Amino acid sequence: MLLRYAAAGLVLVMFAVFTGNMISGTDSLYAMNEETEKQYIKWVDFTVPYGVLKETLYLDINSWGKEVKLNWIELLAYLAAKYGGNFKRYKKADLDAVVKKLNEGQTMEEIAGGMKYYDYYLEAYTAVLGGFVGEFEIEVDDPDNPGSKKYVKKYGLKAFSPIAKGYSFGHYDDFGDSRSYGFRRKHLGNDLLGSVGTPIIAVETGVIEVMGWNRYGGWRIGIRSLDGKRYYYYAHMRKNHPFNNTLAEGEIVTAGDVIGYMGMTGYSTKENVNNIKTPHLHFGMQLIFDESQKDGVNQIWIDVYHIVKLLQLNKSAVRKDPELNDYFRVYKMIDPIVPD
């Protein structure tokens, strides 16, 4: 289990950038589970920039309730298939053109039917973004009853920034940078630099699969999305009080909940040691298409830098409960994907 939960990853990953001329065939993108005889995606190179993520997200949200409902993941998959995954070739005119066709009555199946890699990108990008957008209920301040809240139904971005509202942080695209503690390896996440004690937020609703210590990530928590596709890894949490004390392994947390606090722990075989020089949260996302990928050498970690930027559009407000000595969200959310 240690292999899977190391903050920077204990697996050396070969990076691949798929362009239209570089993909030799769909078989190169898939592997076979010999036990189940099922084919699954073996690699995803997620390079969609923040601007395109934001633009397609708003197209999706703004079309809710209209005659033609746009799906941002389908739009992104279409563009990826058109560009061979190379979004440096992105032109807004291409997005406008496919949206126009959809609004005129064509289906995405008709539009993308002749694109060889559309199905691959649709499956891959659904694994990345599948839990980010949808219907939900969330508390808001009730203007008719000062000091009270009420639930309202909404459709939109229901995934949250990993950093609580009102707390600043800095980051840059450090995915793939070299790390040397233990052995030389690639950095398989995004480091968010801030202050010790900054409340850390559950990005998506999911099950806590692990809470505890390892030598690389220090105090760390791992949360698996309810569809099983995404494993979120939060590491280097605060010494002495790393986690929200109300949480435990096996529990479901809702997107926007406080799960712990930023710190400097890790790089030590001894527990509860600050061997990280700068306070930061290591935030990573692993994709799991087949359970054989969980802990093996064929793990898929993606670059989440632009996803983190996108999630700044939705931050969770928090408050401290002095009796419990923990922070909690101000506005509760009901996520319909949670089982009754």
C-alpha positions in Angstrom: 0.0 0.0 0.0 2.9 2.3 0.6 3.7 2.3 -3.1 0.4 3.9 -4.0 0.2 6.5 -1.3 3.7 8.1 -1.5 3.2 11.9 -1.9 5.3 12.2 -5.0 4.6 8.6 -6.1 6.9 5.7 -5.9 6.5 4.8 -9.5 8.6 6.2 -12.3 6.1 7.2 -15.0 7.0 7.6 -18.7 5.4 10.8 -20.0 3.7 10.6 -23.4 2.2 13.5 -25.4 -0.3 12.1 -27.9 -0.6 14.0 -31.2 -2.5 13.0 -34.3 0.8 11.8 -35.9 2.2 10.1 -32.8 -0.6 7.6 -32.0 0.0 4.4 -33.8 -3.3 2.8 -32.9 -5.9 2.5 -30.2 -4.3 -0.6 -28.9 -1.4 1.5 -27.6 -3.8 3.3 -25.3 -5.3 0.2 -23.7 -4.2 -2.8 -21.6 -6.0 -6.1 -20.9 -6.8 -7.5 -17.5 -6.0 -11.2 -18.1 -8.1 -12.3 -15.1 -11.3 -10.4 -16.1 -10.5 -10.3 -19.8 -11.5 -6.7 -19.8 -9.7 -3.9 -21.7 -8.9 -0.7 -19.9 -7.2 2.6 -20.5 -3.5 2.4 -19.5 -2.4 6.0 -19.9 -3.9 9.5 -19.9 -2.0 12.7 -20.7 -4.4 15.4 -19.5 -3.2 18.7 -21.0 -6.4 20.8 -21.2 -5.6 24.4 -20.3 -7.5 26.4 -17.7 -9.1 28.7 -20.3 -10.6 25.9 -22.3 -11.8 24.1 -19.2 -13.5 27.3 -18.0 -15.1 28.1 -21.4 -16.6 24.6 -21.8 -17.7 24.5 -18.2 -19.7 27.7 -18.6 -21.2 26.4 -21.9 -22.4 23.4 -20.0 -23.8 25.3 -17.0 -25.5 28.0 -19.1 -27.2 25.5 -21.3 -28.9 23.7 -18.3 -32.6 23.8 -18.7 -32.5 24.8 -22.4 -33.6 22.8 -25.4 -30.1 21.8 -26.2 -28.0 20.8 -23.2 -24.3 21.0 -23.8 -21.9 18.6 -22.1 -18.5 20.1 -21.3 -16.7 16.7 -21.2 -18.1 15.8 -24.7 -16.9 19.2 -26.0 -13.4 18.6 -24.6 -13.2 15.1 -25.9 -14.2 16.3 -29.4 -11.5 19.0 -29.3 -8.9 16.5 -28.0 -9.8 14.1 -30.8 -9.5 16.9 -33.3 -6.1 18.0 -32.0 -4.7 14.5 -31.1 -4.7 15.7 -27.4 -2.4 18.7 -28.2 -4.3 21.7 -27.0 -1.6 24.1 -28.2 -3.5 23.8 -31.5 -6.7 25.0 -29.9 -8.8 27.6 -31.7 -11.9 29.1 -30.3 -13.5 28.9 -33.7 -13.4 25.1 -33.5 -15.3 25.1 -30.3 -17.8 27.7 -31.7 -18.3 25.5 -34.8 -19.2 22.3 -32.9 -21.5 24.2 -30.5 -23.3 25.7 -33.5 -23.8 22.3 -34.9 -25.2 21.0 -31.6 -27.5 23.9 -31.3 -28.8 23.3 -34.8 -29.8 19.8 -33.9 -26.9 17.5 -34.6 -25.8 15.1 -32.0 -22.2 14.7 -30.8 -22.4 11.0 -31.9 -23.1 12.3 -35.4 -20.4 15.0 -35.3 -17.7 12.9 -33.8 -18.7 9.6 -35.4 -15.8 9.5 -37.8 -13.1 10.6 -35.3 -10.9 7.7 -34.4 -10.0 8.7 -30.9 -13.2 10.4 -29.7 -14.4 7.4 -27.6 -11.0 7.2 -25.9 -10.9 10.8 -25.0 -14.5 10.7 -23.8 -13.8 7.9 -21.5 -10.5 9.4 -20.3 -11.8 12.9 -19.7 -15.0 11.5 -18.0 -12.7 9.7 -15.6 -10.9 13.0 -14.9 -13.9 15.4 -14.6 -16.9 13.1 -14.2 -17.8 14.2 -10.7 -17.2 17.9 -11.1 -20.5 19.1 -12.5 -24.1 18.3 -11.7 -27.2 19.0 -9.7 -26.9 19.5 -5.9 -28.5 21.3 -3.0 -26.5 23.8 -0.9 -27.2 26.1 2.0 -27.4 29.8 1.5 -28.2 32.7 3.9 -32.0 33.1 4.1 -32.8 36.8 3.5 -36.2 36.4 5.0 -34.8 35.0 8.2 -31.6 36.8 9.2 -29.2 34.5 10.9 -30.8 31.4 9.3 -30.0 29.3 6.2 -32.0 27.4 3.7 -31.2 24.9 1.0 -31.5 25.8 -2.7 -31.2 23.5 -5.7 -28.5 24.3 -8.2 -26.7 22.9 -11.2 -23.0 23.7 -11.8 -19.6 23.1 -10.4 -19.9 21.0 -7.3 -16.2 20.2 -6.9 -14.3 22.6 -4.6 -10.9 24.2 -4.4 -8.6 22.1 -2.1 -7.9 25.3 -0.2 -10.6 26.9 1.9 -12.1 30.3 1.0 -10.2 33.3 2.5 -6.9 31.5 2.5 -4.2 32.3 -0.1 -1.7 30.0 -1.7 0.8 30.0 -4.6 1.5 27.3 -7.1 3.1 26.7 -10.5 3.0 23.7 -12.8 5.5 21.4 -11.1 4.2 18.1 -12.4 7.0 16.0 -13.5 9.7 17.9 -11.6 12.5 15.8 -10.1 12.4 14.6 -6.5 15.3 12.9 -4.8 14.3 11.9 -1.2 14.5 8.1 -1.0 15.3 7.8 -4.7 15.1 10.0 -7.8 11.6 10.1 -9.2 9.0 12.4 -10.8 6.7 14.7 -8.9 3.2 13.4 -9.6 1.0 16.2 -8.2 0.8 20.0 -7.7 2.3 21.7 -4.6 0.1 24.5 -3.2 2.3 26.7 -1.0 0.6 28.5 1.9 0.6 28.7 5.7 0.7 26.0 8.4 -2.9 25.4 9.6 -4.6 26.4 6.4 -7.8 24.3 6.2 -7.8 21.7 3.4 -11.0 20.9 1.6 -12.3 17.7 0.0 -12.4 18.5 -3.7 -15.1 15.9 -4.4 -17.5 13.7 -2.5 -15.9 10.3 -1.8 -14.8 7.6 0.6 -11.7 8.0 2.8 -9.5 5.1 1.9 -6.5 6.0 4.0 -5.5 8.4 6.8 -2.1 8.2 8.5 1.6 8.5 8.0 4.1 7.5 5.3 7.7 8.5 5.0 7.2 10.5 1.8 3.9 12.3 2.3 4.0 12.6 6.1 0.5 12.9 7.4 -1.7 12.2 4.4 -5.3 11.4 3.5 -6.6 9.6 0.4 -10.1 9.9 -0.8 -11.7 7.8 -3.6 -14.6 9.2 -5.7 -17.8 7.3 -5.4 -17.6 6.2 -9.0 -14.2 4.7 -8.2 -12.4 6.5 -11.0 -10.5 9.2 -9.1 -8.2 8.9 -6.1 -7.4 12.2 -4.5 -4.1 12.4 -2.5 -3.5 15.2 0.1 -0.1 15.1 1.8 2.3 17.0 4.1 -0.5 17.8 6.5 0.1 19.6 9.8 2.1 18.2 12.7 0.2 17.1 15.8 -3.2 18.0 14.3 -3.2 16.9 10.7 -6.8 15.9 10.1 -10.3 17.0 11.1 -10.8 14.9 14.2 -14.3 13.9 13.3 -13.1 11.9 10.3 -12.2 8.2 10.0 -11.2 5.8 7.3 -14.2 4.3 5.5 -16.4 7.3 6.0 -17.9 9.4 3.2 -17.0 13.0 3.0 -18.9 15.6 1.0 -17.2 17.9 -1.5 -16.4 21.1 0.4 -15.9 19.5 3.8 -12.7 20.3 5.9 -10.5 17.2 5.9 -7.4 18.6 7.5 -4.7 21.3 7.7 -1.7 22.3 5.7 1.7 21.5 7.2 5.3 20.5 6.6 5.4 16.8 7.6 7.1 14.0 5.7 10.4 12.8 4.4 11.0 10.8 7.5 10.5 7.2 8.6 9.6 8.6 12.1 6.0 9.8 12.5 5.0 13.4 13.1 8.2 15.0 11.9 8.5 18.2 9.9 11.2 17.6 7.3 9.6 19.6 4.5 11.2 23.0 4.2 8.2 25.0 3.0 4.6 24.6 4.2 2.5 23.3 1.4 -0.2 20.8 0.4 0.8 18.2 -2.1 -2.4 17.6 -4.1 -2.6 14.7 -6.6 -5.2 12.8 -8.7 -4.8 9.2 -9.7 -7.1 7.7 -12.3 -8.2 4.1 -11.9 -9.8 2.3 -14.9 -9.1 -1.1 -13.5 -8.4 -2.2 -9.9 -5.1 -3.7 -11.0 -3.9 -0.1 -11.4 -4.4 0.9 -7.8 -1.1 -0.1 -6.4 0.9 -1.5 -9.3 3.5 -0.1 -11.7 0.8 1.0 -14.2 -0.6 3.8 -12.1 -1.9 6.9 -13.8 -1.3 10.3 -12.2 -2.3 13.4 -14.1 -1.2 17.0 -14.1 -3.8 18.8 -12.0 -2.3 22.3 -12.2 -5.1 23.7 -14.5 -7.7 21.8 -12.6 -6.6 23.5 -9.4 -7.0 26.9 -11.2 -10.5 26.0 -12.4 -11.5 25.0 -8.8 -10.8 28.5 -7.6 -14.2 29.3 -9.0 -15.7 27.3 -6.1 -14.3 27.8 -2.6 -15.7 26.5 0.6 -16.2 29.0 3.4 -15.1 27.6 6.8 -15.4 28.5 10.5 -13.7 27.3 13.6 -15.6 25.4 16.3 -13.6 26.3 19.5 -15.1 23.5 21.5 -14.0 20.8 19.0 -10.8 22.8 18.0 -11.5 22.1 14.3 -12.7 24.0 11.3 -16.0 23.1 9.5 -17.7 24.3 6.4 -20.2 27.2 6.8 -22.7 26.1 4.1 -23.6 22.4 4.0 -24.2 20.6 0.7 -26.4 17.7 -0.3 -24.7 15.7 -3.1 -27.3 13.4 -4.7 -24.7 10.8 -5.5 -24.3 9.9 -1.8 -26.3 6.8 -1.0 -29.2 7.2 1.4 
